[in-house]
Amino acid sequence: AYHRASTILNDADAAKYVWGIGFHWYETWTGAGMNFQNIKLINDVFPKTNLIFTEGSIEKFNFTQVNDWWLGERYGTSLVNDFNAGTVAWTDWNVLLDEKGGPNHVGNFCFAPIHADLTKGKLIYTNSYYYLGHFSKFIRPGAKRIACSSSRDSLATTAFRNTDGSLAVVVLNTSANKIPYSLWLAGNAVPVTSLPHSITSLIIK
């Protein structure tokens, strides 16, 4: 990502036409994990360039896994780390697909936040739908990301100040452990427990 971005943004004649850069999470095709450092590097070197996550999807759809918890955790991991790296907006590729993970013109069937089971006439809300909700419901349009860090390596967190002054703190625990911690703000602390494989939104008004 950085190589491509820097090629354009270091060229003054090209850079003047660039408002922002869109990126995807498909580096996992190489067998590697998501590399958030690349996004952070773009933001560090070109802080005036807006970074937008424009597409992500979990491939190799299998209906028997439609309620698996790891689907949501993949989204949560991307959202927290992308925002912390400087991303200003995040959108999925498919919000709604059918019970086969389609339709798709090339047979690339995927998981989605919502699946319409056309054989039964019902909607299936997957875990990724609810993980997305922790961000879209509590982090409101116009919110500004603020500094936030975790003292537990099993917890990932991001925080935003909404336009009404409230703070939205999202805490992601992808481990199998219950993790107690303290939420600190301006010298005051509140004890909180993060349950195994959970995502929590804490709203401070």
C-alpha positions as a Markdown table, in Angstrom:
| # | Residue | x | y | z |
|---|---|---|---|---|
| 1 | Ala | 0.0 | 0.0 | 0.0 |
| 2 | Tyr | 2.7 | 2.5 | 0.9 |
| 3 | His | 4.7 | 1.8 | -2.2 |
| 4 | Arg | 1.8 | 2.6 | -4.5 |
| 5 | Ala | 0.6 | 5.6 | -2.4 |
| 6 | Ser | 4.0 | 7.2 | -2.2 |
| 7 | Thr | 4.6 | 6.8 | -5.9 |
| 8 | Ile | 1.6 | 9.1 | -6.6 |
| 9 | Leu | 1.8 | 11.4 | -3.6 |
| 10 | Asn | 5.5 | 12.1 | -4.0 |
| 11 | Asp | 4.8 | 13.3 | -7.6 |
| 12 | Ala | 3.5 | 16.9 | -7.2 |
| 13 | Asp | 1.8 | 16.9 | -10.6 |
| 14 | Ala | -0.2 | 13.8 | -9.6 |
| 15 | Ala | -0.7 | 14.5 | -5.9 |
| 16 | Lys | -2.6 | 17.7 | -6.5 |
| 17 | Tyr | -5.5 | 15.7 | -7.8 |
| 18 | Val | -5.6 | 13.3 | -4.8 |
| 19 | Trp | -8.1 | 13.9 | -2.0 |
| 20 | Gly | -7.8 | 10.4 | -0.5 |
| 21 | Ile | -6.8 | 6.8 | -1.0 |
| 22 | Gly | -9.0 | 3.7 | -0.9 |
| 23 | Phe | -7.6 | 0.4 | 0.3 |
| 24 | His | -8.8 | -3.2 | 0.9 |
| 25 | Trp | -7.7 | -6.0 | 3.3 |
| 26 | Tyr | -6.8 | -8.7 | 0.8 |
| 27 | Glu | -3.2 | -9.0 | 1.7 |
| 28 | Thr | -4.3 | -12.2 | 3.4 |
| 29 | Trp | -4.3 | -13.8 | -0.1 |
| 30 | Thr | -0.6 | -14.1 | 0.3 |
| 31 | Gly | -1.0 | -16.1 | 3.4 |
| 32 | Ala | 0.0 | -13.2 | 5.6 |
| 33 | Gly | -2.1 | -11.4 | 8.2 |
| 34 | Met | -3.5 | -7.9 | 7.8 |
| 35 | Asn | -0.6 | -5.4 | 7.8 |
| 36 | Phe | -1.9 | -2.2 | 9.5 |
| 37 | Gln | 1.6 | -0.8 | 9.6 |
| 38 | Asn | 1.4 | 0.0 | 5.9 |
| 39 | Ile | -1.7 | 2.2 | 6.5 |
| 40 | Lys | -0.1 | 3.9 | 9.5 |
| 41 | Leu | 3.0 | 4.7 | 7.4 |
| 42 | Ile | 0.9 | 6.4 | 4.7 |
| 43 | Asn | -0.8 | 8.4 | 7.4 |
| 44 | Asp | 2.4 | 9.4 | 9.1 |
| 45 | Val | 4.1 | 10.5 | 5.9 |
| 46 | Phe | 1.1 | 12.0 | 4.1 |
| 47 | Pro | -1.2 | 13.1 | 7.0 |
| 48 | Lys | -3.4 | 15.3 | 4.8 |
| 49 | Thr | -4.4 | 12.4 | 2.6 |
| 50 | Asn | -7.7 | 10.8 | 3.6 |
| 51 | Leu | -7.5 | 7.0 | 4.0 |
| 52 | Ile | -10.7 | 5.0 | 3.4 |
| 53 | Phe | -11.2 | 1.3 | 3.7 |
| 54 | Thr | -13.4 | 0.7 | 0.6 |
| 55 | Glu | -13.8 | -3.0 | 0.5 |
| 56 | Gly | -13.4 | -6.2 | 2.5 |
| 57 | Ser | -15.1 | -9.6 | 2.5 |
| 58 | Ile | -14.5 | -13.0 | 3.8 |
| 59 | Glu | -14.4 | -15.5 | 1.0 |
| 60 | Lys | -15.0 | -19.3 | 0.6 |
| 61 | Phe | -18.6 | -19.1 | 1.9 |
| 62 | Asn | -19.8 | -22.1 | 3.8 |
| 63 | Phe | -23.4 | -21.9 | 5.1 |
| 64 | Thr | -22.5 | -24.1 | 8.1 |
| 65 | Gln | -20.2 | -21.4 | 9.3 |
| 66 | Val | -22.6 | -18.5 | 9.0 |
| 67 | Asn | -22.9 | -18.1 | 12.7 |
| 68 | Asp | -19.2 | -18.6 | 13.5 |
| 69 | Trp | -17.8 | -16.0 | 15.9 |
| 70 | Trp | -14.5 | -15.5 | 14.0 |
| 71 | Leu | -16.4 | -13.7 | 11.2 |
| 72 | Gly | -17.1 | -10.8 | 13.5 |
| 73 | Glu | -13.7 | -10.8 | 15.1 |
| 74 | Arg | -12.1 | -10.4 | 11.6 |
| 75 | Tyr | -14.2 | -7.3 | 11.1 |
| 76 | Gly | -13.5 | -6.0 | 14.6 |
| 77 | Thr | -9.8 | -6.5 | 14.2 |
| 78 | Ser | -9.7 | -4.6 | 11.0 |
| 79 | Leu | -11.9 | -1.7 | 12.2 |
| 80 | Val | -10.0 | -1.1 | 15.4 |
| 81 | Asn | -6.6 | -1.2 | 13.8 |
| 82 | Asp | -7.5 | 0.6 | 10.6 |
| 83 | Phe | -9.0 | 3.5 | 12.6 |
| 84 | Asn | -5.9 | 3.6 | 14.9 |
| 85 | Ala | -3.7 | 3.7 | 11.8 |
| 86 | Gly | -5.5 | 6.9 | 10.6 |
| 87 | Thr | -8.4 | 5.6 | 8.5 |
| 88 | Val | -11.3 | 8.1 | 8.3 |
| 89 | Ala | -14.0 | 5.8 | 6.9 |
| 90 | Trp | -14.7 | 2.1 | 6.6 |
| 91 | Thr | -17.2 | 0.2 | 4.4 |
| 92 | Asp | -17.9 | -3.4 | 3.6 |
| 93 | Trp | -18.0 | -4.9 | 0.1 |
| 94 | Asn | -21.4 | -6.7 | 0.6 |
| 95 | Val | -23.9 | -5.8 | 3.3 |
| 96 | Leu | -26.4 | -8.4 | 2.1 |
| 97 | Leu | -25.9 | -11.7 | 0.2 |
| 98 | Asp | -28.1 | -14.8 | -0.3 |
| 99 | Glu | -27.8 | -18.2 | 1.4 |
| 100 | Lys | -25.2 | -19.2 | -1.1 |
| 101 | Gly | -22.9 | -16.2 | -0.6 |
| 102 | Gly | -23.9 | -14.6 | -3.8 |
| 103 | Pro | -25.0 | -13.7 | -6.4 |
| 104 | Asn | -21.6 | -13.2 | -7.9 |
| 105 | His | -20.7 | -13.0 | -11.6 |
| 106 | Val | -17.4 | -14.9 | -11.1 |
| 107 | Gly | -18.5 | -17.4 | -8.5 |
| 108 | Asn | -16.6 | -15.7 | -5.7 |
| 109 | Phe | -19.1 | -16.5 | -2.9 |
| 110 | Cys | -18.5 | -14.7 | 0.3 |
| 111 | Phe | -19.8 | -14.1 | 3.8 |
| 112 | Ala | -21.7 | -10.9 | 4.6 |
| 113 | Pro | -23.1 | -9.1 | 7.6 |
| 114 | Ile | -26.6 | -10.2 | 6.5 |
| 115 | His | -27.6 | -13.3 | 4.5 |
| 116 | Ala | -31.0 | -13.7 | 3.0 |
| 117 | Asp | -32.0 | -17.3 | 3.1 |
| 118 | Leu | -34.3 | -17.3 | 0.1 |
| 119 | Thr | -35.3 | -20.9 | 0.7 |
| 120 | Lys | -36.9 | -20.0 | 4.0 |
| 121 | Gly | -37.7 | -16.4 | 3.5 |
| 122 | Lys | -35.7 | -15.1 | 6.4 |
| 123 | Leu | -32.7 | -12.9 | 7.1 |
| 124 | Ile | -29.6 | -14.2 | 9.0 |
| 125 | Tyr | -27.7 | -11.5 | 10.9 |
| 126 | Thr | -24.1 | -12.7 | 11.3 |
| 127 | Asn | -21.7 | -11.7 | 14.0 |
| 128 | Ser | -20.0 | -9.3 | 11.7 |
| 129 | Tyr | -23.3 | -7.3 | 11.5 |
| 130 | Tyr | -23.2 | -6.8 | 15.3 |
| 131 | Tyr | -19.5 | -6.1 | 15.4 |
| 132 | Leu | -20.0 | -3.4 | 12.7 |
| 133 | Gly | -22.8 | -2.0 | 14.9 |
| 134 | His | -20.4 | -1.2 | 17.7 |
| 135 | Phe | -18.8 | 1.3 | 15.4 |
| 136 | Ser | -21.7 | 2.6 | 13.3 |
| 137 | Lys | -24.1 | 3.0 | 16.2 |
| 138 | Phe | -21.9 | 4.6 | 18.9 |
| 139 | Ile | -19.3 | 6.4 | 16.8 |
| 140 | Arg | -21.4 | 9.1 | 15.1 |
| 141 | Pro | -20.8 | 11.0 | 11.9 |
| 142 | Gly | -18.4 | 13.8 | 12.5 |
| 143 | Ala | -16.6 | 12.1 | 15.4 |
| 144 | Lys | -12.9 | 12.6 | 15.9 |
| 145 | Arg | -10.6 | 9.9 | 16.9 |
| 146 | Ile | -8.7 | 10.5 | 20.2 |
| 147 | Ala | -5.6 | 8.9 | 21.8 |
| 148 | Cys | -6.4 | 5.6 | 23.4 |
| 149 | Ser | -4.1 | 2.7 | 24.3 |
| 150 | Ser | -4.3 | -0.7 | 26.0 |
| 151 | Ser | -2.0 | -2.1 | 28.7 |
| 152 | Arg | -3.1 | -5.6 | 27.9 |
| 153 | Asp | -1.7 | -7.2 | 24.7 |
| 154 | Ser | -4.9 | -9.3 | 24.4 |
| 155 | Leu | -7.1 | -6.2 | 24.2 |
| 156 | Ala | -7.3 | -3.9 | 21.2 |
| 157 | Thr | -9.1 | -0.5 | 21.6 |
| 158 | Thr | -10.0 | 2.7 | 19.8 |
| 159 | Ala | -11.8 | 5.8 | 20.9 |
| 160 | Phe | -13.7 | 8.7 | 19.4 |
| 161 | Arg | -15.1 | 12.0 | 20.6 |
| 162 | Asn | -18.6 | 12.5 | 19.2 |
| 163 | Thr | -19.9 | 16.0 | 18.2 |
| 164 | Asp | -22.1 | 16.0 | 21.3 |
| 165 | Gly | -19.0 | 15.7 | 23.5 |
| 166 | Ser | -19.6 | 12.0 | 24.4 |
| 167 | Leu | -16.7 | 9.6 | 24.2 |
| 168 | Ala | -17.1 | 6.2 | 22.5 |
| 169 | Val | -14.5 | 3.6 | 23.5 |
| 170 | Val | -14.5 | 0.2 | 21.7 |
| 171 | Val | -12.7 | -2.7 | 23.3 |
| 172 | Leu | -12.0 | -5.9 | 21.4 |
| 173 | Asn | -11.0 | -9.2 | 23.1 |
| 174 | Thr | -10.2 | -12.0 | 20.6 |
| 175 | Ser | -8.6 | -14.2 | 23.3 |
| 176 | Ala | -10.2 | -17.1 | 25.2 |
| 177 | Asn | -9.6 | -15.3 | 28.5 |
| 178 | Lys | -11.7 | -13.1 | 30.7 |
| 179 | Ile | -9.6 | -9.9 | 31.2 |
| 180 | Pro | -10.1 | -7.4 | 34.0 |
| 181 | Tyr | -8.8 | -3.9 | 33.3 |
| 182 | Ser | -9.4 | -0.3 | 34.4 |
| 183 | Leu | -10.7 | 2.4 | 32.0 |
| 184 | Trp | -8.8 | 5.5 | 32.8 |
| 185 | Leu | -9.8 | 9.1 | 31.9 |
| 186 | Ala | -8.4 | 12.3 | 33.2 |
| 187 | Gly | -7.0 | 10.6 | 36.3 |
| 188 | Asn | -10.1 | 8.7 | 37.1 |
| 189 | Ala | -10.6 | 4.9 | 36.7 |
| 190 | Val | -13.5 | 2.5 | 36.4 |
| 191 | Pro | -13.0 | -1.3 | 36.7 |
| 192 | Val | -14.2 | -3.2 | 33.7 |
| 193 | Thr | -14.1 | -6.9 | 32.7 |
| 194 | Ser | -13.7 | -7.9 | 29.0 |
| 195 | Leu | -15.3 | -11.3 | 28.4 |
| 196 | Pro | -13.6 | -13.9 | 26.2 |
| 197 | His | -14.1 | -13.3 | 22.4 |
| 198 | Ser | -16.1 | -10.1 | 23.0 |
| 199 | Ile | -16.4 | -6.6 | 21.7 |
| 200 | Thr | -17.6 | -3.9 | 24.1 |
| 201 | Ser | -18.6 | -0.2 | 23.5 |
| 202 | Leu | -18.2 | 2.1 | 26.5 |
| 203 | Ile | -20.0 | 5.5 | 26.2 |
| 204 | Ile | -18.8 | 8.3 | 28.5 |
| 205 | Lys | -21.0 | 11.4 | 28.7 |
